[in-house]
Amino acid sequence: MSNSSDNPTSKSPLQGAEGVLRKLQLLLKKYDSLKKENERLKKDLAEKEDAQNQYIEYVDELRQQVSILKASTSKMEEADKKEFEKRINQYIKGIDKCIGLLSE
């Protein structure tokens, strides 16, 4: 029968616990590192989403300017005229709602 003290490669329970502790500390460091990276990535994503929303608004403004320019030069096709009138009517309805809310 072999005794653990006879085997020079066997570890004492204390050595095994120290190994587990070291591994746990490494895992905790890795966890903290990944947590920080995750927060940084979330922040980057939020900034990119904000920039994208600004670009979308800018594109919408440019499209409105193109519509206005087409209307002012009278080079609108019939479908464009109807779309332009529809958009103006929507703006007017929105303005009417605002006026109604302000007068309450």
VMD Tcl script that builds the backbone (N, CA, C; Angstrom):
set m [mol new atoms 312]
animate dup $m
set s [atomselect $m all]
$s set {name element resname resid chain x y z} {
  {N N MET 1 A 0.842 -1.160 0.000}
  {CA C MET 1 A 0.000 0.000 0.000}
  {C C MET 1 A 0.896 1.234 0.000}
  {N N SER 2 A 0.550 2.197 -0.808}
  {CA C SER 2 A 1.367 3.390 -0.972}
  {C C SER 2 A 0.865 4.484 -0.052}
  {N N ASN 3 A 1.768 5.136 0.605}
  {CA C ASN 3 A 1.442 6.242 1.493}
  {C C ASN 3 A 1.706 7.537 0.735}
  {N N SER 4 A 0.864 8.560 0.923}
  {CA C SER 4 A 1.046 9.798 0.192}
  {C C SER 4 A 2.355 10.476 0.530}
  {N N SER 5 A 2.905 10.214 1.684}
  {CA C SER 5 A 4.194 10.791 2.043}
  {C C SER 5 A 5.327 10.080 1.314}
  {N N ASP 6 A 5.061 8.870 0.831}
  {CA C ASP 6 A 6.063 8.134 0.081}
  {C C ASP 6 A 6.191 8.668 -1.335}
  {N N ASN 7 A 5.142 9.269 -1.869}
  {CA C ASN 7 A 5.121 9.745 -3.250}
  {C C ASN 7 A 5.516 11.218 -3.271}
  {N N PRO 8 A 6.692 11.549 -3.827}
  {CA C PRO 8 A 7.137 12.944 -3.806}
  {C C PRO 8 A 6.314 13.861 -4.704}
  {N N THR 9 A 5.554 13.326 -5.666}
  {CA C THR 9 A 4.754 14.165 -6.562}
  {C C THR 9 A 3.371 14.444 -6.024}
  {N N SER 10 A 2.985 13.798 -4.965}
  {CA C SER 10 A 1.656 14.047 -4.421}
  {C C SER 10 A 1.649 15.379 -3.680}
  {N N LYS 11 A 0.511 16.025 -3.736}
  {CA C LYS 11 A 0.353 17.346 -3.116}
  {C C LYS 11 A -0.387 17.213 -1.805}
  {N N SER 12 A -0.048 18.076 -0.896}
  {CA C SER 12 A -0.790 18.110 0.353}
  {C C SER 12 A -2.097 18.845 0.105}
  {N N PRO 13 A -3.058 18.652 0.948}
  {CA C PRO 13 A -4.325 19.376 0.789}
  {C C PRO 13 A -4.129 20.888 0.780}
  {N N LEU 14 A -3.159 21.367 1.492}
  {CA C LEU 14 A -2.892 22.796 1.533}
  {C C LEU 14 A -2.377 23.295 0.185}
  {N N GLN 15 A -1.520 22.520 -0.447}
  {CA C GLN 15 A -1.011 22.908 -1.767}
  {C C GLN 15 A -2.136 22.909 -2.797}
  {N N GLY 16 A -3.012 21.928 -2.703}
  {CA C GLY 16 A -4.154 21.869 -3.619}
  {C C GLY 16 A -5.066 23.072 -3.446}
  {N N ALA 17 A -5.305 23.456 -2.203}
  {CA C ALA 17 A -6.148 24.616 -1.923}
  {C C ALA 17 A -5.495 25.895 -2.424}
  {N N GLU 18 A -4.182 26.008 -2.293}
  {CA C GLU 18 A -3.474 27.190 -2.790}
  {C C GLU 18 A -3.580 27.270 -4.314}
  {N N GLY 19 A -3.495 26.127 -4.967}
  {CA C GLY 19 A -3.645 26.101 -6.426}
  {C C GLY 19 A -5.032 26.554 -6.854}
  {N N VAL 20 A -6.031 26.075 -6.149}
  {CA C VAL 20 A -7.415 26.480 -6.436}
  {C C VAL 20 A -7.575 27.970 -6.187}
  {N N LEU 21 A -6.974 28.464 -5.114}
  {CA C LEU 21 A -7.062 29.881 -4.787}
  {C C LEU 21 A -6.417 30.736 -5.878}
  {N N ARG 22 A -5.252 30.309 -6.362}
  {CA C ARG 22 A -4.578 31.048 -7.448}
  {C C ARG 22 A -5.452 31.069 -8.706}
  {N N LYS 23 A -6.018 29.926 -9.016}
  {CA C LYS 23 A -6.890 29.858 -10.203}
  {C C LYS 23 A -8.117 30.741 -10.027}
  {N N LEU 24 A -8.657 30.755 -8.840}
  {CA C LEU 24 A -9.824 31.601 -8.559}
  {C C LEU 24 A -9.466 33.073 -8.699}
  {N N GLN 25 A -8.295 33.452 -8.196}
  {CA C GLN 25 A -7.848 34.840 -8.324}
  {C C GLN 25 A -7.661 35.219 -9.796}
  {N N LEU 26 A -7.103 34.293 -10.583}
  {CA C LEU 26 A -6.949 34.559 -12.022}
  {C C LEU 26 A -8.303 34.718 -12.697}
  {N N LEU 27 A -9.248 33.864 -12.317}
  {CA C LEU 27 A -10.597 33.976 -12.884}
  {C C LEU 27 A -11.250 35.303 -12.515}
  {N N LEU 28 A -11.065 35.738 -11.270}
  {CA C LEU 28 A -11.644 37.011 -10.837}
  {C C LEU 28 A -11.024 38.185 -11.596}
  {N N LYS 29 A -9.705 38.123 -11.821}
  {CA C LYS 29 A -9.054 39.176 -12.607}
  {C C LYS 29 A -9.592 39.188 -14.032}
  {N N LYS 30 A -9.746 38.013 -14.600}
  {CA C LYS 30 A -10.276 37.917 -15.968}
  {C C LYS 30 A -11.711 38.443 -16.016}
  {N N TYR 31 A -12.497 38.101 -14.997}
  {CA C TYR 31 A -13.874 38.575 -14.912}
  {C C TYR 31 A -13.920 40.106 -14.858}
  {N N ASP 32 A -13.088 40.700 -14.010}
  {CA C ASP 32 A -13.042 42.160 -13.895}
  {C C ASP 32 A -12.632 42.791 -15.226}
  {N N SER 33 A -11.658 42.176 -15.878}
  {CA C SER 33 A -11.193 42.685 -17.163}
  {C C SER 33 A -12.313 42.635 -18.203}
  {N N LEU 34 A -13.008 41.502 -18.252}
  {CA C LEU 34 A -14.109 41.357 -19.206}
  {C C LEU 34 A -15.270 42.298 -18.874}
  {N N LYS 35 A -15.506 42.508 -17.593}
  {CA C LYS 35 A -16.575 43.422 -17.175}
  {C C LYS 35 A -16.263 44.849 -17.641}
  {N N LYS 36 A -14.995 45.274 -17.471}
  {CA C LYS 36 A -14.595 46.607 -17.917}
  {C C LYS 36 A -14.701 46.727 -19.434}
  {N N GLU 37 A -14.286 45.686 -20.129}
  {CA C GLU 37 A -14.371 45.712 -21.596}
  {C C GLU 37 A -15.828 45.774 -22.045}
  {N N ASN 38 A -16.681 45.039 -21.360}
  {CA C ASN 38 A -18.104 45.057 -21.684}
  {C C ASN 38 A -18.690 46.454 -21.506}
  {N N GLU 39 A -18.341 47.122 -20.412}
  {CA C GLU 39 A -18.819 48.487 -20.175}
  {C C GLU 39 A -18.317 49.440 -21.254}
  {N N ARG 40 A -17.045 49.276 -21.630}
  {CA C ARG 40 A -16.481 50.128 -22.682}
  {C C ARG 40 A -17.211 49.892 -24.005}
  {N N LEU 41 A -17.483 48.631 -24.310}
  {CA C LEU 41 A -18.179 48.312 -25.555}
  {C C LEU 41 A -19.616 48.849 -25.546}
  {N N LYS 42 A -20.272 48.775 -24.388}
  {CA C LYS 42 A -21.626 49.335 -24.280}
  {C C LYS 42 A -21.611 50.839 -24.523}
  {N N LYS 43 A -20.600 51.499 -23.955}
  {CA C LYS 43 A -20.480 52.946 -24.142}
  {C C LYS 43 A -20.222 53.271 -25.615}
  {N N ASP 44 A -19.323 52.514 -26.238}
  {CA C ASP 44 A -19.033 52.718 -27.659}
  {C C ASP 44 A -20.282 52.499 -28.505}
  {N N LEU 45 A -21.041 51.460 -28.179}
  {CA C LEU 45 A -22.263 51.168 -28.927}
  {C C LEU 45 A -23.263 52.317 -28.794}
  {N N ALA 46 A -23.429 52.836 -27.590}
  {CA C ALA 46 A -24.359 53.948 -27.369}
  {C C ALA 46 A -23.925 55.168 -28.174}
  {N N GLU 47 A -22.611 55.439 -28.212}
  {CA C GLU 47 A -22.112 56.576 -28.993}
  {C C GLU 47 A -22.371 56.365 -30.480}
  {N N LYS 48 A -22.147 55.147 -30.957}
  {CA C LYS 48 A -22.379 54.845 -32.383}
  {C C LYS 48 A -23.857 54.964 -32.729}
  {N N GLU 49 A -24.719 54.507 -31.819}
  {CA C GLU 49 A -26.158 54.616 -32.062}
  {C C GLU 49 A -26.592 56.079 -32.114}
  {N N ASP 50 A -26.037 56.909 -31.221}
  {CA C ASP 50 A -26.342 58.340 -31.239}
  {C C ASP 50 A -25.897 58.973 -32.548}
  {N N ALA 51 A -24.689 58.621 -32.983}
  {CA C ALA 51 A -24.173 59.163 -34.248}
  {C C ALA 51 A -25.051 58.715 -35.407}
  {N N GLN 52 A -25.471 57.454 -35.393}
  {CA C GLN 52 A -26.329 56.948 -36.465}
  {C C GLN 52 A -27.657 57.699 -36.491}
  {N N ASN 53 A -28.236 57.940 -35.314}
  {CA C ASN 53 A -29.500 58.677 -35.254}
  {C C ASN 53 A -29.334 60.096 -35.784}
  {N N GLN 54 A -28.190 60.725 -35.486}
  {CA C GLN 54 A -27.933 62.069 -36.007}
  {C C GLN 54 A -27.819 62.044 -37.528}
  {N N TYR 55 A -27.154 61.024 -38.065}
  {CA C TYR 55 A -27.036 60.913 -39.521}
  {C C TYR 55 A -28.397 60.679 -40.171}
  {N N ILE 56 A -29.226 59.880 -39.523}
  {CA C ILE 56 A -30.569 59.625 -40.063}
  {C C ILE 56 A -31.373 60.921 -40.097}
  {N N GLU 57 A -31.295 61.706 -39.023}
  {CA C GLU 57 A -31.995 62.989 -38.986}
  {C C GLU 57 A -31.469 63.923 -40.080}
  {N N TYR 58 A -30.151 63.918 -40.256}
  {CA C TYR 58 A -29.543 64.770 -41.276}
  {C C TYR 58 A -30.013 64.360 -42.673}
  {N N VAL 59 A -30.066 63.065 -42.928}
  {CA C VAL 59 A -30.540 62.577 -44.229}
  {C C VAL 59 A -31.997 62.969 -44.441}
  {N N ASP 60 A -32.812 62.865 -43.400}
  {CA C ASP 60 A -34.219 63.268 -43.510}
  {C C ASP 60 A -34.335 64.763 -43.835}
  {N N GLU 61 A -33.497 65.576 -43.185}
  {CA C GLU 61 A -33.508 67.012 -43.462}
  {C C GLU 61 A -33.113 67.283 -44.914}
  {N N LEU 62 A -32.122 66.569 -45.395}
  {CA C LEU 62 A -31.695 66.748 -46.787}
  {C C LEU 62 A -32.800 66.333 -47.755}
  {N N ARG 63 A -33.487 65.260 -47.428}
  {CA C ARG 63 A -34.601 64.824 -48.294}
  {C C ARG 63 A -35.704 65.889 -48.326}
  {N N GLN 64 A -35.966 66.494 -47.161}
  {CA C GLN 64 A -36.975 67.551 -47.125}
  {C C GLN 64 A -36.529 68.744 -47.965}
  {N N GLN 65 A -35.254 69.078 -47.883}
  {CA C GLN 65 A -34.739 70.187 -48.681}
  {C C GLN 65 A -34.843 69.891 -50.171}
  {N N VAL 66 A -34.580 68.656 -50.551}
  {CA C VAL 66 A -34.708 68.269 -51.965}
  {C C VAL 66 A -36.157 68.414 -52.403}
  {N N SER 67 A -37.091 67.973 -51.555}
  {CA C SER 67 A -38.517 68.103 -51.893}
  {C C SER 67 A -38.912 69.565 -52.058}
  {N N ILE 68 A -38.422 70.405 -51.167}
  {CA C ILE 68 A -38.742 71.834 -51.239}
  {C C ILE 68 A -38.156 72.447 -52.506}
  {N N LEU 69 A -36.920 72.060 -52.813}
  {CA C LEU 69 A -36.299 72.589 -54.036}
  {C C LEU 69 A -37.048 72.134 -55.280}
  {N N LYS 70 A -37.478 70.896 -55.298}
  {CA C LYS 70 A -38.253 70.402 -56.443}
  {C C LYS 70 A -39.559 71.173 -56.562}
  {N N ALA 71 A -40.201 71.435 -55.414}
  {CA C ALA 71 A -41.475 72.155 -55.442}
  {C C ALA 71 A -41.262 73.591 -55.891}
  {N N SER 72 A -40.167 74.187 -55.490}
  {CA C SER 72 A -39.946 75.587 -55.856}
  {C C SER 72 A -39.570 75.746 -57.325}
  {N N THR 73 A -39.037 74.719 -57.931}
  {CA C THR 73 A -38.688 74.810 -59.361}
  {C C THR 73 A -39.781 74.237 -60.245}
  {N N SER 74 A -40.848 73.755 -59.644}
  {CA C SER 74 A -41.995 73.193 -60.361}
  {C C SER 74 A -41.605 72.032 -61.264}
  {N N LYS 75 A -40.590 71.290 -60.869}
  {CA C LYS 75 A -40.169 70.127 -61.653}
  {C C LYS 75 A -40.589 68.827 -60.981}
  {N N MET 76 A -41.629 68.892 -60.197}
  {CA C MET 76 A -42.068 67.695 -59.486}
  {C C MET 76 A -42.952 66.855 -60.387}
  {N N GLU 77 A -42.767 65.578 -60.286}
  {CA C GLU 77 A -43.665 64.662 -60.960}
  {C C GLU 77 A -44.942 64.570 -60.133}
  {N N GLU 78 A -45.973 64.021 -60.719}
  {CA C GLU 78 A -47.273 63.973 -60.059}
  {C C GLU 78 A -47.203 63.192 -58.741}
  {N N ALA 79 A -46.497 62.084 -58.725}
  {CA C ALA 79 A -46.370 61.286 -57.501}
  {C C ALA 79 A -45.626 62.079 -56.425}
  {N N ASP 80 A -44.594 62.819 -56.840}
  {CA C ASP 80 A -43.846 63.636 -55.891}
  {C C ASP 80 A -44.712 64.758 -55.326}
  {N N LYS 81 A -45.545 65.346 -56.189}
  {CA C LYS 81 A -46.433 66.415 -55.726}
  {C C LYS 81 A -47.402 65.890 -54.673}
  {N N LYS 82 A -47.956 64.714 -54.932}
  {CA C LYS 82 A -48.903 64.140 -53.971}
  {C C LYS 82 A -48.214 63.832 -52.647}
  {N N GLU 83 A -47.012 63.296 -52.720}
  {CA C GLU 83 A -46.251 63.005 -51.491}
  {C C GLU 83 A -45.933 64.290 -50.742}
  {N N PHE 84 A -45.571 65.326 -51.478}
  {CA C PHE 84 A -45.252 66.618 -50.867}
  {C C PHE 84 A -46.484 67.214 -50.197}
  {N N GLU 85 A -47.612 67.158 -50.861}
  {CA C GLU 85 A -48.858 67.663 -50.280}
  {C C GLU 85 A -49.241 66.863 -49.038}
  {N N LYS 86 A -49.060 65.559 -49.102}
  {CA C LYS 86 A -49.374 64.706 -47.962}
  {C C LYS 86 A -48.501 65.082 -46.764}
  {N N ARG 87 A -47.214 65.307 -47.004}
  {CA C ARG 87 A -46.295 65.676 -45.930}
  {C C ARG 87 A -46.670 67.032 -45.343}
  {N N ILE 88 A -47.014 67.979 -46.195}
  {CA C ILE 88 A -47.418 69.312 -45.708}
  {C C ILE 88 A -48.679 69.196 -44.863}
  {N N ASN 89 A -49.641 68.385 -45.322}
  {CA C ASN 89 A -50.869 68.199 -44.547}
  {C C ASN 89 A -50.578 67.569 -43.187}
  {N N GLN 90 A -49.616 66.646 -43.142}
  {CA C GLN 90 A -49.239 66.050 -41.858}
  {C C GLN 90 A -48.632 67.105 -40.935}
  {N N TYR 91 A -47.791 67.977 -41.487}
  {CA C TYR 91 A -47.217 69.058 -40.686}
  {C C TYR 91 A -48.304 69.979 -40.157}
  {N N ILE 92 A -49.254 70.305 -40.994}
  {CA C ILE 92 A -50.340 71.197 -40.588}
  {C C ILE 92 A -51.158 70.551 -39.466}
  {N N LYS 93 A -51.441 69.245 -39.594}
  {CA C LYS 93 A -52.178 68.550 -38.536}
  {C C LYS 93 A -51.384 68.572 -37.231}
  {N N GLY 94 A -50.076 68.358 -37.321}
  {CA C GLY 94 A -49.228 68.400 -36.130}
  {C C GLY 94 A -49.236 69.772 -35.484}
  {N N ILE 95 A -49.179 70.804 -36.303}
  {CA C ILE 95 A -49.210 72.175 -35.787}
  {C C ILE 95 A -50.559 72.455 -35.136}
  {N N ASP 96 A -51.641 72.005 -35.761}
  {CA C ASP 96 A -52.978 72.183 -35.182}
  {C C ASP 96 A -53.086 71.507 -33.830}
  {N N LYS 97 A -52.524 70.301 -33.705}
  {CA C LYS 97 A -52.550 69.598 -32.416}
  {C C LYS 97 A -51.801 70.389 -31.358}
  {N N CYS 98 A -50.641 70.916 -31.728}
  {CA C CYS 98 A -49.848 71.709 -30.777}
  {C C CYS 98 A -50.609 72.944 -30.336}
  {N N ILE 99 A -51.259 73.617 -31.282}
  {CA C ILE 99 A -52.026 74.811 -30.964}
  {C C ILE 99 A -53.177 74.435 -30.029}
  {N N GLY 100 A -53.823 73.297 -30.304}
  {CA C GLY 100 A -54.918 72.841 -29.455}
  {C C GLY 100 A -54.453 72.543 -28.037}
  {N N LEU 101 A -53.279 71.919 -27.912}
  {CA C LEU 101 A -52.735 71.604 -26.588}
  {C C LEU 101 A -52.334 72.879 -25.838}
  {N N LEU 102 A -51.813 73.850 -26.559}
  {CA C LEU 102 A -51.408 75.107 -25.925}
  {C C LEU 102 A -52.609 75.923 -25.445}
  {N N SER 103 A -53.733 75.822 -26.152}
  {CA C SER 103 A -54.888 76.619 -25.775}
  {C C SER 103 A -55.707 75.987 -24.659}
  {N N GLU 104 A -55.361 74.763 -24.245}
  {CA C GLU 104 A -56.107 74.130 -23.146}
  {C C GLU 104 A -55.744 74.724 -21.816}
}
mol reanalyze $m
mol bondsrecalc $m
mol representation Tube
mol addrep $m
